[in-house]
């Protein structure tokens, strides 16, 4: 039997005689290693994944929301526990110098800021998400360098070495403000945040009308100032934080549709 008869009898297509056999695909097998106790590691298990940082979980690495220039943003930034409390005057002056650097940016503005023990709250305006990310990165890098320098003076006297390391180890959390009611809640939340945390219940803070470790003294629309059309006068020796004037409609006038803000109001969570 010749090859032609073989093909015709077995009905094997001619093109299959010229094709090589299909190459076997190799699948990478997972590699698992035993730990020092002889237990196998890898795969899904309790305690796996990115560890929590203190009481609060780390900010999720997800796509940031889109921001329009007409939308202010409420930002929260947490500090590393090793830094200690931020409510110190040396930290206040470090943030003041960092804000002065941020004022030079035309596409990013910090309108209000509040310094709490373990975190910062701020209300910002930006030309877009990229401008907000770049502006926040520059502000936090500048602030971290200055805070390390300020805190390191005390640390250096105790240990002989200045403090180094991350000050803001986690990503900042942002909330886009898109309504007058939400804007009013955000303003009250940032300006009176020290009352929310009970900082006004002890010591000299009991006599404070506004929080000096914030931009509250630069806010001209307090309920107590409604008839005077002016701001609180800072005491001698006090230098306010250099924040920017608001440009968005929400922060300038729209929020007042839902009532003024008093210096003794205790804010709830941001809406």
C-alpha positions as CSV (number, residue, x, y, z in Angstrom):
1,X,0.0,0.0,0.0
2,X,1.4,3.3,-1.0
3,X,1.0,6.5,0.9
4,X,-1.9,7.7,-1.3
5,X,-3.9,4.5,-0.6
6,X,-3.2,4.8,3.1
7,X,-4.5,8.4,3.2
8,X,-7.6,7.5,1.2
9,X,-8.4,4.3,3.2
10,X,-7.9,5.9,6.7
11,X,-9.4,9.2,5.6
12,X,-6.6,11.2,7.2
13,X,-6.4,14.8,5.9
14,X,-3.2,15.6,4.0
15,X,-2.6,18.7,6.1
16,X,-2.4,16.7,9.3
17,X,0.5,14.7,8.0
18,X,2.7,17.8,7.7
19,X,1.7,19.4,11.1
20,X,3.8,18.8,14.2
21,X,2.2,17.5,17.3
22,X,0.7,20.1,19.6
23,X,3.2,21.1,22.3
24,X,2.3,20.3,25.8
25,X,1.6,23.3,28.0
26,X,3.3,23.4,31.3
27,X,1.5,24.9,34.2
28,X,3.5,26.5,37.0
29,X,2.8,24.7,40.2
30,X,2.6,26.7,43.5
31,X,5.6,26.4,45.8
32,X,5.1,26.1,49.5
33,X,7.7,26.1,52.2
34,X,7.5,24.9,55.7
35,X,8.2,27.4,58.5
36,X,10.5,26.8,61.5
37,X,7.6,24.9,63.2
38,X,7.2,22.5,60.3
39,X,3.9,24.2,59.2
40,X,3.3,24.7,55.5
41,X,3.0,28.4,54.5
42,X,1.2,29.9,51.5
43,X,-2.4,30.1,50.3
44,X,-5.4,31.5,52.1
45,X,-5.0,31.5,55.9
46,X,-6.0,33.5,59.0
47,X,-3.9,36.6,59.5
48,X,-2.6,36.8,55.9
49,X,-2.5,40.0,54.0
50,X,-1.4,43.6,54.7
51,X,-1.2,44.1,58.5
52,X,-3.4,46.6,60.4
53,X,-1.6,49.7,61.6
54,X,-2.8,50.4,65.1
55,X,-6.5,50.8,65.8
56,X,-7.3,51.7,62.2
57,X,-6.8,49.7,59.1
58,X,-4.5,50.9,56.4
59,X,-6.1,53.0,53.6
60,X,-7.1,50.7,50.7
61,X,-5.0,50.9,47.5
62,X,-7.9,51.7,45.1
63,X,-8.5,54.1,42.4
64,X,-9.0,57.6,43.6
65,X,-12.3,59.3,42.8
66,X,-12.4,61.9,40.0
67,X,-12.4,65.5,41.2
68,X,-13.8,68.5,39.5
69,X,-12.3,72.0,40.2
70,X,-15.7,73.0,41.7
71,X,-15.5,70.3,44.4
72,X,-13.6,70.7,47.6
73,X,-12.1,67.7,49.3
74,X,-12.0,66.6,52.9
75,X,-8.7,64.9,53.6
76,X,-7.6,62.9,56.7
77,X,-4.0,61.9,57.2
78,X,-2.8,59.7,60.1
79,X,0.5,59.9,61.8
80,X,3.0,57.2,62.8
81,X,2.6,56.3,66.5
82,X,6.4,56.8,67.0
83,X,6.0,60.5,66.3
84,X,3.9,61.0,69.4
85,X,1.1,63.6,69.7
86,X,0.9,66.3,67.0
87,X,-0.7,68.8,69.4
88,X,2.5,70.5,70.2
89,X,3.6,74.0,69.3
90,X,6.8,72.8,67.6
91,X,4.7,70.6,65.4
92,X,2.3,73.5,64.8
93,X,5.2,75.7,63.5
94,X,6.5,72.8,61.4
95,X,3.1,72.6,59.7
96,X,2.9,76.3,59.3
97,X,6.2,76.4,57.4
98,X,5.1,73.4,55.2
99,X,1.8,75.2,54.4
100,X,3.7,78.3,53.4
101,X,5.5,76.2,50.7
102,X,2.2,74.8,49.5
103,X,0.8,78.3,49.0
104,X,3.1,78.6,45.9
105,X,1.1,76.0,43.9
106,X,-1.5,77.5,41.6
107,X,-3.5,74.2,41.2
108,X,-3.8,73.1,44.9
109,X,-5.0,75.1,47.9
110,X,-5.4,74.2,51.6
111,X,-8.4,76.2,52.8
112,X,-8.6,74.9,56.4
113,X,-6.5,72.6,58.6
114,X,-6.9,71.0,62.0
115,X,-4.0,69.3,63.9
116,X,-5.2,66.5,66.2
117,X,-3.1,64.1,68.4
118,X,-2.9,61.3,65.9
119,X,-4.1,62.8,62.6
120,X,-4.6,65.9,60.4
121,X,-7.9,67.0,58.9
122,X,-7.8,69.5,56.0
123,X,-10.2,70.9,53.4
124,X,-8.5,71.4,50.1
125,X,-9.3,72.7,46.6
126,X,-7.6,71.3,43.5
127,X,-7.7,71.6,39.7
128,X,-8.2,67.8,39.5
129,X,-7.2,64.4,41.0
130,X,-3.7,64.7,39.7
131,X,-3.3,68.2,41.2
132,X,-4.6,67.0,44.5
133,X,-2.3,64.0,44.6
134,X,0.7,66.1,43.7
135,X,-0.2,68.8,46.1
136,X,-0.8,66.4,49.0
137,X,2.5,64.6,48.3
138,X,4.5,67.8,48.3
139,X,2.7,69.1,51.5
140,X,3.2,65.8,53.4
141,X,6.9,65.4,52.4
142,X,7.6,69.0,53.4
143,X,5.7,68.6,56.7
144,X,7.3,65.2,57.5
145,X,10.8,66.6,57.1
146,X,10.0,69.6,59.3
147,X,8.2,67.5,61.9
148,X,11.0,65.0,62.1
149,X,13.4,67.9,62.7
150,X,11.2,69.5,65.3
151,X,10.4,66.2,67.2
152,X,14.0,65.0,66.8
153,X,15.3,67.8,69.0
154,X,13.7,66.2,72.0
155,X,14.5,62.7,70.8
156,X,18.1,63.6,70.1
157,X,18.6,64.9,73.6
158,X,17.4,61.6,75.0
159,X,19.0,59.2,72.6
160,X,21.8,61.2,71.0
161,X,20.3,60.6,67.6
162,X,17.8,62.7,65.7
163,X,14.5,61.1,64.7
164,X,14.2,59.6,61.3
165,X,11.6,57.6,59.5
166,X,8.1,57.9,58.2
167,X,5.8,60.5,59.7
168,X,2.7,59.7,57.6
169,X,3.2,56.0,56.7
170,X,-0.3,55.4,55.2
171,X,-2.2,56.9,52.3
172,X,-4.4,59.8,53.0
173,X,-8.2,59.4,53.0
174,X,-10.2,61.7,50.8
175,X,-13.9,62.5,50.6
176,X,-15.2,64.6,47.8
177,X,-17.7,67.4,48.8
178,X,-20.4,67.9,46.2
179,X,-23.3,69.5,48.1
180,X,-23.9,72.6,50.3
181,X,-25.1,70.5,53.2
182,X,-22.0,68.2,53.0
183,X,-19.8,71.2,52.8
184,X,-21.3,72.8,55.9
185,X,-20.7,69.5,57.8
186,X,-17.1,69.3,56.6
187,X,-16.4,72.9,57.7
188,X,-17.8,72.3,61.2
189,X,-16.0,68.9,61.4
190,X,-12.6,70.4,60.7
191,X,-12.9,73.8,62.5
192,X,-14.3,72.3,65.8
193,X,-12.7,68.9,65.6
194,X,-10.8,69.5,68.9
195,X,-14.2,69.6,70.7
196,X,-15.2,66.4,69.1
197,X,-12.1,64.7,70.6
198,X,-12.7,66.4,74.0
199,X,-9.5,68.5,73.9
200,X,-11.6,71.5,75.3
201,X,-12.4,69.8,78.6
202,X,-9.2,70.2,80.5
203,X,-6.4,72.8,81.1
204,X,-6.2,76.1,79.4
205,X,-8.3,74.7,76.5
206,X,-11.4,75.2,78.5
207,X,-11.1,79.0,77.9
208,X,-10.5,78.7,74.1
209,X,-13.1,80.0,71.8
210,X,-11.5,78.4,68.8
211,X,-8.7,75.8,68.4
212,X,-5.4,77.6,68.1
213,X,-3.9,74.4,66.5
214,X,-6.1,74.9,63.5
215,X,-7.1,77.5,61.0
216,X,-10.3,78.3,62.9
217,X,-9.1,81.9,63.7
218,X,-9.0,82.7,60.0
219,X,-12.6,81.7,59.5
220,X,-14.7,84.8,59.1
221,X,-18.2,83.3,59.2
222,X,-18.6,82.2,62.7
223,X,-22.1,82.7,64.1
224,X,-20.6,84.9,66.8
225,X,-19.2,87.2,64.2
226,X,-22.2,87.4,61.9
227,X,-23.1,91.0,62.9
228,X,-19.5,92.2,63.1
229,X,-18.4,91.2,59.6
230,X,-14.8,90.6,60.8
231,X,-12.6,87.9,62.1
232,X,-11.3,87.1,65.6
233,X,-8.2,89.0,66.5
234,X,-5.2,86.7,67.2
235,X,-3.5,87.1,70.6
236,X,0.0,88.6,70.9
237,X,2.7,86.3,69.7
238,X,0.3,84.0,67.8
239,X,0.9,83.4,64.1
240,X,-2.1,81.8,62.3
241,X,-1.6,79.0,59.8
242,X,-1.1,80.4,56.2
243,X,-4.1,78.9,54.5
244,X,-5.7,80.0,51.2
245,X,-9.0,81.8,50.6
246,X,-11.7,79.5,49.1
247,X,-12.6,79.9,45.5
248,X,-15.2,77.2,45.0
249,X,-18.9,78.2,45.2
250,X,-19.5,75.5,47.9
251,X,-16.9,76.9,50.3
252,X,-17.6,80.6,49.7
253,X,-21.4,80.9,50.0
254,X,-23.3,77.7,49.3
255,X,-22.7,76.0,52.7
256,X,-24.5,78.9,54.5
257,X,-27.8,77.7,53.2
258,X,-27.8,75.1,56.0
259,X,-27.0,77.4,58.9
260,X,-24.0,79.1,60.4
261,X,-21.4,77.4,62.6
262,X,-20.9,78.4,66.3
263,X,-17.6,78.2,68.1
264,X,-19.0,75.9,70.7
265,X,-20.7,73.5,68.4
266,X,-19.6,69.9,68.8
267,X,-19.5,68.3,65.3
268,X,-20.7,64.8,64.5
269,X,-19.1,62.6,61.9
270,X,-18.8,64.2,58.4
271,X,-21.9,63.7,56.3
